[in-house]
Amino acid sequence: MPTFEEARKIILDNVKPLGTERVELLEATGRVLAEDITAPWDMPLWDNTAMDGYAVRSEDCGSPTVLKLAGFLPAGGSMTEALQPGTVVKILTGAPIPPGADAVVQVEETEESDGMVSIRIPVRKKDHIRFKGEDVKTGEIILPAGTVIRPSEISMMASFGKVFVPVYPKVRVAVLSTGDELVEPGEALAPGKIINSNSFALAASVRAAGGIPIMLGIARDNPDSLREKLTEGLKADVLITSAGVSAGDRDYVRDILDELGLQQLFWKVDIKPGRPTAFGLHGAMPVFSLPGNPVSSLLTFEEFVRPALLKMMGHQRVLRPLVTATLKEGIRKKPGRVNFLRVAVENDNGRFLAWSPGKQDTGYLKTLLLADGIAVIQAERGDLAAGEQVEVHLLDDNTALMEA
């Protein structure tokens, strides 16, 4: 039975990015770039004005100066004749600088009347000009492979005319719940039955990570039902099952997966909660078997499955932000296993404080709702006192908490 760190290493060592695909520019949002993107031309493509005003020859501009208006140049226009001494051209933001001009005077510092322009301030060469290639040079790598594509990356690629973008595919993840006691939401809840929340929780977790969930429904606690559903699930990129991997009389999942050719790499982890967590490979396809308890299922997804999915989709940072937090209250713990503790977290002027927002028994889902992070308490540690420090994985990449 591996430790927490050993189990996660086994998983990440045995998954790799999927192949690549080309998608339309907007569809690349949130995906990971699979190839370097280089600039096909300079940006800006020509010298242009940074603001509305007048293009001038700086040597003509004493203070104050009155010069003759010789033309008008809007954005999108062009001018081939050189600016003559003693003249100016009215110019709008983004328009190319006319030949012979070497500065722009902003309109607020001028007054135009009867074809003449008064300039009230001294003018320096290069004032208010954006020069060719000042931002990006031809051939420069503007976005390296591995970049997560945000709106700013979309803007840059659109500026260079990109229509299709090479990215890693979204991972397709089959999700299967098992158990005779389960019914789907909306069905009658007879005595002894419980609603299948795990499929929805795990599917939502897959989607939140950027994957595509494929919900297989419920497999009953018999070999035929499990064989049918698991066979269907093995057609995806990843398979996740919940429940059925303990040592109970009807825990058949492990046996059926073995029958279907799974190479089992581990089937328990030395953690609490989530000990009955299994991982294996069907060929190169990762298969995760998670506990049936909803809290344990979500915690083990967070710590084991999510990093694997992100790696398969090309992400280079696959783990949540990690902070060191000081406990506001004591915690009872027996040495022996790594414990996952659901904690609320506060940023107190750059010092993180953590505390339990509710009961830590896995029957209490509300505690997870109120948590900002997961404190990973190492196996050798026993009871912890208020004031001791713990390592916390922040949930949801909580930027606001990091910057508070």
TORVEX-568445 format. One record per residue (C-alpha): chain; y, x negated, z. Coordinates in steps of 0.25 Angstrom, whole numbers, plus 2048, in hexadecimal, padded with zeros to 3 digits. Last residue first. Example, Ala and Ser with C-alpha at 12.3 -4.5 7.8 and 13.67 -1.06 7.14 Angstrom:
<rokes>
{roke "A",{7FC,7C9,81D}}
{roke "A",{7EE,7CF,81F}}
</rokes>
This chain:
<rokes>
{roke "A",{89E,817,801}}
{roke "A",{89A,80F,7F5}}
{roke "A",{88B,80E,7F7}}
{roke "A",{88B,81D,7FC}}
{roke "A",{892,821,7EF}}
{roke "A",{888,819,7E7}}
{roke "A",{87C,820,7EC}}
{roke "A",{872,81B,7E2}}
{roke "A",{86B,829,7E4}}
{roke "A",{864,824,7F1}}
{roke "A",{868,817,7F8}}
{roke "A",{85C,80E,7FC}}
{roke "A",{85E,80A,80A}}
{roke "A",{85B,7FD,812}}
{roke "A",{85B,7FE,821}}
{roke "A",{864,7F8,82C}}
{roke "A",{864,7FA,83B}}
{roke "A",{86F,801,842}}
{roke "A",{867,80D,848}}
{roke "A",{859,808,84B}}
{roke "A",{84D,806,842}}
{roke "A",{83F,809,847}}
{roke "A",{835,800,840}}
{roke "A",{837,7F7,834}}
{roke "A",{82B,7F0,82E}}
{roke "A",{82A,7FA,822}}
{roke "A",{838,7F9,81D}}
{roke "A",{841,805,81E}}
{roke "A",{846,809,811}}
{roke "A",{852,812,813}}
{roke "A",{853,81D,808}}
{roke "A",{861,821,804}}
{roke "A",{86C,82C,805}}
{roke "A",{863,836,80C}}
{roke "A",{867,845,80F}}
{roke "A",{85D,84B,804}}
{roke "A",{852,841,809}}
{roke "A",{854,847,817}}
{roke "A",{853,855,812}}
{roke "A",{845,852,80D}}
{roke "A",{83F,852,81B}}
{roke "A",{830,852,81A}}
{roke "A",{830,843,818}}
{roke "A",{834,841,827}}
{roke "A",{841,839,827}}
{roke "A",{849,844,82E}}
{roke "A",{857,844,82B}}
{roke "A",{863,83C,825}}
{roke "A",{85D,82F,82A}}
{roke "A",{868,825,82C}}
{roke "A",{86F,81A,824}}
{roke "A",{87C,812,825}}
{roke "A",{881,809,819}}
{roke "A",{88D,800,81C}}
{roke "A",{897,7FF,811}}
{roke "A",{8A2,807,818}}
{roke "A",{898,810,81F}}
{roke "A",{88F,814,813}}
{roke "A",{886,81F,818}}
{roke "A",{877,821,815}}
{roke "A",{86D,82D,818}}
{roke "A",{85F,828,819}}
{roke "A",{851,82B,814}}
{roke "A",{848,821,81A}}
{roke "A",{83D,81B,812}}
{roke "A",{834,813,81B}}
{roke "A",{82C,806,818}}
{roke "A",{820,806,820}}
{roke "A",{81A,7FF,82C}}
{roke "A",{824,800,837}}
{roke "A",{826,80E,83D}}
{roke "A",{834,814,83B}}
{roke "A",{83E,81B,844}}
{roke "A",{84D,81A,83F}}
{roke "A",{859,818,847}}
{roke "A",{867,81D,843}}
{roke "A",{873,819,83B}}
{roke "A",{86A,80F,833}}
{roke "A",{872,804,82C}}
{roke "A",{870,804,81D}}
{roke "A",{86D,7F9,813}}
{roke "A",{86F,7FD,805}}
{roke "A",{865,7FE,7F9}}
{roke "A",{86A,805,7EC}}
{roke "A",{85E,80C,7E6}}
{roke "A",{853,804,7DE}}
{roke "A",{851,803,7CF}}
{roke "A",{85D,7FA,7CA}}
{roke "A",{858,7F5,7BD}}
{roke "A",{856,803,7B7}}
{roke "A",{84E,803,7AA}}
{roke "A",{848,811,7AB}}
{roke "A",{83B,80C,7B0}}
{roke "A",{842,804,7BB}}
{roke "A",{849,811,7BF}}
{roke "A",{83C,819,7C0}}
{roke "A",{836,80E,7C8}}
{roke "A",{842,80E,7D2}}
{roke "A",{841,81D,7D3}}
{roke "A",{832,81D,7D6}}
{roke "A",{831,814,7E2}}
{roke "A",{83C,816,7EC}}
{roke "A",{842,823,7E8}}
{roke "A",{835,829,7E4}}
{roke "A",{82F,825,7F1}}
{roke "A",{83A,82C,7F8}}
{roke "A",{839,839,7F0}}
{roke "A",{82A,83A,7F2}}
{roke "A",{82B,837,801}}
{roke "A",{836,842,802}}
{roke "A",{82E,84C,7FA}}
{roke "A",{820,849,801}}
{roke "A",{816,848,7F5}}
{roke "A",{816,839,7F5}}
{roke "A",{818,832,7E8}}
{roke "A",{80E,82E,7DD}}
{roke "A",{815,825,7D3}}
{roke "A",{810,821,7C6}}
{roke "A",{816,816,7BD}}
{roke "A",{812,816,7AE}}
{roke "A",{80D,808,7A9}}
{roke "A",{7FF,80C,7A8}}
{roke "A",{7FE,817,7B2}}
{roke "A",{804,80F,7BD}}
{roke "A",{804,811,7CC}}
{roke "A",{80C,815,7D8}}
{roke "A",{809,81D,7E5}}
{roke "A",{811,822,7F1}}
{roke "A",{809,827,7FD}}
{roke "A",{812,820,807}}
{roke "A",{81F,827,804}}
{roke "A",{826,828,811}}
{roke "A",{824,81E,816}}
{roke "A",{820,812,80E}}
{roke "A",{814,809,80D}}
{roke "A",{811,80E,7FF}}
{roke "A",{804,815,7FA}}
{roke "A",{7FD,816,7EC}}
{roke "A",{800,809,7E6}}
{roke "A",{7FE,803,7D8}}
{roke "A",{7F5,80E,7D3}}
{roke "A",{7F1,80B,7C4}}
{roke "A",{7F0,81A,7BF}}
{roke "A",{7E5,81D,7B5}}
{roke "A",{7E4,82C,7B5}}
{roke "A",{7D9,82B,7C0}}
{roke "A",{7E2,823,7C9}}
{roke "A",{7ED,82D,7C7}}
{roke "A",{7E3,838,7CB}}
{roke "A",{7DE,831,7D7}}
{roke "A",{7EC,82E,7DC}}
{roke "A",{7F1,83C,7DA}}
{roke "A",{7E5,842,7E1}}
{roke "A",{7EB,845,7EF}}
{roke "A",{7E2,851,7F2}}
{roke "A",{7DA,84C,7FE}}
{roke "A",{7E6,844,803}}
{roke "A",{7E8,835,802}}
{roke "A",{7F6,835,7FD}}
{roke "A",{7FA,835,7EE}}
{roke "A",{7FB,844,7EC}}
{roke "A",{80A,846,7ED}}
{roke "A",{815,843,7E2}}
{roke "A",{812,83E,7D4}}
{roke "A",{81B,835,7CC}}
{roke "A",{817,831,7BE}}
{roke "A",{820,827,7B5}}
{roke "A",{822,826,7A6}}
{roke "A",{81B,833,7A3}}
{roke "A",{80E,836,79D}}
{roke "A",{807,833,7AB}}
{roke "A",{80D,840,7B0}}
{roke "A",{804,849,7A7}}
{roke "A",{7F7,842,7AC}}
{roke "A",{7FC,843,7BA}}
{roke "A",{7FE,853,7B8}}
{roke "A",{7F0,855,7B2}}
{roke "A",{7E9,84B,7BC}}
{roke "A",{7F0,851,7C8}}
{roke "A",{7EB,85F,7C4}}
{roke "A",{7DD,85B,7C2}}
{roke "A",{7DC,852,7CE}}
{roke "A",{7E0,85D,7D8}}
{roke "A",{7EC,85E,7E1}}
{roke "A",{7F5,865,7D8}}
{roke "A",{7FF,85E,7CE}}
{roke "A",{80D,864,7CF}}
{roke "A",{818,864,7C4}}
{roke "A",{818,859,7B9}}
{roke "A",{827,857,7BA}}
{roke "A",{82C,84C,7B0}}
{roke "A",{838,845,7B5}}
{roke "A",{841,83D,7AC}}
{roke "A",{847,831,7B2}}
{roke "A",{855,82D,7B6}}
{roke "A",{853,82A,7C5}}
{roke "A",{859,838,7C8}}
{roke "A",{84F,83E,7BE}}
{roke "A",{843,838,7C5}}
{roke "A",{848,83C,7D3}}
{roke "A",{84A,84A,7CE}}
{roke "A",{83B,84A,7C9}}
{roke "A",{837,845,7D7}}
{roke "A",{83E,850,7DE}}
{roke "A",{839,85A,7D4}}
{roke "A",{82B,856,7D5}}
{roke "A",{82C,854,7E4}}
{roke "A",{831,862,7E7}}
{roke "A",{823,869,7E4}}
{roke "A",{825,875,7EE}}
{roke "A",{81B,876,7F9}}
{roke "A",{80F,87F,7FB}}
{roke "A",{808,882,808}}
{roke "A",{80C,891,808}}
{roke "A",{810,896,7FA}}
{roke "A",{81D,891,7F4}}
{roke "A",{81F,89A,7E8}}
{roke "A",{824,892,7DC}}
{roke "A",{832,88E,7D9}}
{roke "A",{831,87F,7DC}}
{roke "A",{823,87B,7D8}}
{roke "A",{817,87C,7E2}}
{roke "A",{810,871,7E9}}
{roke "A",{805,872,7F3}}
{roke "A",{7FA,86E,7E9}}
{roke "A",{800,860,7E8}}
{roke "A",{806,857,7DE}}
{roke "A",{813,854,7D8}}
{roke "A",{815,84D,7CB}}
{roke "A",{821,847,7C4}}
{roke "A",{821,840,7B7}}
{roke "A",{82C,836,7B4}}
{roke "A",{832,833,7A7}}
{roke "A",{83A,826,7A8}}
{roke "A",{848,827,7A1}}
{roke "A",{847,81D,795}}
{roke "A",{84E,80F,796}}
{roke "A",{85B,80E,78D}}
{roke "A",{85F,80A,780}}
{roke "A",{86C,812,77C}}
{roke "A",{86F,81A,770}}
{roke "A",{87D,81D,76A}}
{roke "A",{885,810,76E}}
{roke "A",{893,810,768}}
{roke "A",{898,805,770}}
{roke "A",{8A1,80E,778}}
{roke "A",{895,817,77A}}
{roke "A",{88E,80B,781}}
{roke "A",{899,808,78A}}
{roke "A",{89B,817,78E}}
{roke "A",{88C,819,790}}
{roke "A",{88C,80D,79A}}
{roke "A",{898,813,7A1}}
{roke "A",{891,820,7A2}}
{roke "A",{885,819,7A9}}
{roke "A",{879,812,7A2}}
{roke "A",{871,80A,7AC}}
{roke "A",{871,7FC,7A7}}
{roke "A",{863,7F5,7A5}}
{roke "A",{866,7EF,798}}
{roke "A",{874,7E9,798}}
{roke "A",{881,7F1,794}}
{roke "A",{88D,7EA,78D}}
{roke "A",{885,7DE,788}}
{roke "A",{891,7D8,780}}
{roke "A",{88E,7D6,771}}
{roke "A",{89D,7DA,76D}}
{roke "A",{8A6,7D8,77A}}
{roke "A",{8A9,7E3,784}}
{roke "A",{8B6,7E6,78B}}
{roke "A",{8C0,7DD,785}}
{roke "A",{8B9,7DD,778}}
{roke "A",{8C6,7E1,770}}
{roke "A",{8D2,7E1,77A}}
{roke "A",{8D7,7ED,782}}
{roke "A",{8E6,7EB,781}}
{roke "A",{8EF,7F0,78D}}
{roke "A",{8F8,7E4,78D}}
{roke "A",{8F2,7D8,784}}
{roke "A",{900,7D1,783}}
{roke "A",{909,7D5,78D}}
{roke "A",{914,7DF,78D}}
{roke "A",{921,7E0,795}}
{roke "A",{925,7EE,799}}
{roke "A",{92E,7F9,794}}
{roke "A",{92A,7FA,785}}
{roke "A",{933,803,77D}}
{roke "A",{92C,809,770}}
{roke "A",{934,80C,764}}
{roke "A",{931,817,75A}}
{roke "A",{93C,820,75E}}
{roke "A",{938,81F,76D}}
{roke "A",{92B,81A,774}}
{roke "A",{92C,815,783}}
{roke "A",{922,80B,789}}
{roke "A",{91C,807,796}}
{roke "A",{914,814,797}}
{roke "A",{90E,812,789}}
{roke "A",{906,805,78D}}
{roke "A",{90B,7F9,786}}
{roke "A",{8FF,7F3,77D}}
{roke "A",{8FE,7E4,77A}}
{roke "A",{8FA,7DB,76F}}
{roke "A",{8FE,7E2,762}}
{roke "A",{8FD,7DA,755}}
{roke "A",{8F1,7E3,750}}
{roke "A",{8F1,7F1,756}}
{roke "A",{8E9,7F2,763}}
{roke "A",{8DE,7FC,761}}
{roke "A",{8E0,80A,767}}
{roke "A",{8D9,80D,775}}
{roke "A",{8E5,813,77C}}
{roke "A",{8F0,817,772}}
{roke "A",{8FA,80E,76B}}
{roke "A",{908,80F,766}}
{roke "A",{90B,803,75E}}
{roke "A",{916,7F9,761}}
{roke "A",{920,7F1,758}}
{roke "A",{929,7E5,75A}}
{roke "A",{920,7DC,752}}
{roke "A",{917,7E3,749}}
{roke "A",{909,7E8,74D}}
{roke "A",{8FF,7E4,743}}
{roke "A",{8FA,7EE,739}}
{roke "A",{8EB,7F3,73B}}
{roke "A",{8EC,7FE,744}}
{roke "A",{8E1,807,74A}}
{roke "A",{8DF,815,750}}
{roke "A",{8D4,81A,759}}
{roke "A",{8DD,81A,765}}
{roke "A",{8EB,81C,760}}
{roke "A",{8F5,812,759}}
{roke "A",{903,816,756}}
{roke "A",{90D,80E,74E}}
{roke "A",{919,805,74D}}
{roke "A",{921,808,759}}
{roke "A",{92D,7FE,75A}}
{roke "A",{92F,7F6,766}}
{roke "A",{939,7F7,772}}
{roke "A",{937,7ED,77D}}
{roke "A",{93A,7EC,78C}}
{roke "A",{934,7E2,78F}}
{roke "A",{930,7D9,784}}
{roke "A",{925,7DE,77B}}
{roke "A",{924,7D8,76D}}
{roke "A",{91B,7CC,772}}
{roke "A",{911,7D7,777}}
{roke "A",{90F,7DC,769}}
{roke "A",{90D,7EB,76C}}
{roke "A",{903,7F7,76C}}
{roke "A",{90A,803,773}}
{roke "A",{904,80C,77E}}
{roke "A",{8F8,814,781}}
{roke "A",{8ED,80B,789}}
{roke "A",{8E3,801,788}}
{roke "A",{8E6,7FD,77A}}
{roke "A",{8DC,7F7,771}}
{roke "A",{8D6,7EA,76C}}
{roke "A",{8CA,7ED,764}}
{roke "A",{8BB,7F1,766}}
{roke "A",{8BD,7F2,775}}
{roke "A",{8B2,7EF,777}}
{roke "A",{8AC,7E5,76E}}
{roke "A",{8A1,7E9,765}}
{roke "A",{892,7EB,765}}
{roke "A",{891,7EA,774}}
{roke "A",{883,7E7,77A}}
{roke "A",{87A,7F1,781}}
{roke "A",{86E,7EA,788}}
{roke "A",{861,7F2,787}}
{roke "A",{85A,7FC,790}}
{roke "A",{866,803,796}}
{roke "A",{862,80C,7A2}}
{roke "A",{864,81B,7A2}}
{roke "A",{86F,822,7A9}}
{roke "A",{876,826,79D}}
{roke "A",{86E,823,791}}
{roke "A",{86E,831,78C}}
{roke "A",{87C,830,788}}
{roke "A",{87A,824,77F}}
{roke "A",{86E,82A,777}}
{roke "A",{861,824,77B}}
{roke "A",{859,818,777}}
{roke "A",{84C,815,77E}}
{roke "A",{846,80A,786}}
{roke "A",{838,808,78C}}
{roke "A",{835,80B,79B}}
{roke "A",{839,801,7A5}}
{roke "A",{82E,7FB,7AE}}
{roke "A",{826,800,7BA}}
{roke "A",{81B,7F7,7C1}}
{roke "A",{823,7ED,7C8}}
{roke "A",{82C,7F9,7CD}}
{roke "A",{821,800,7D3}}
{roke "A",{81A,7F4,7DA}}
{roke "A",{827,7F0,7DF}}
{roke "A",{82A,7FE,7E5}}
{roke "A",{81C,7FD,7EC}}
{roke "A",{81E,7EF,7F1}}
{roke "A",{82B,7F3,7F7}}
{roke "A",{826,7FF,7FE}}
{roke "A",{81A,7F8,803}}
{roke "A",{80D,7F9,7FB}}
{roke "A",{800,800,800}}
</rokes>
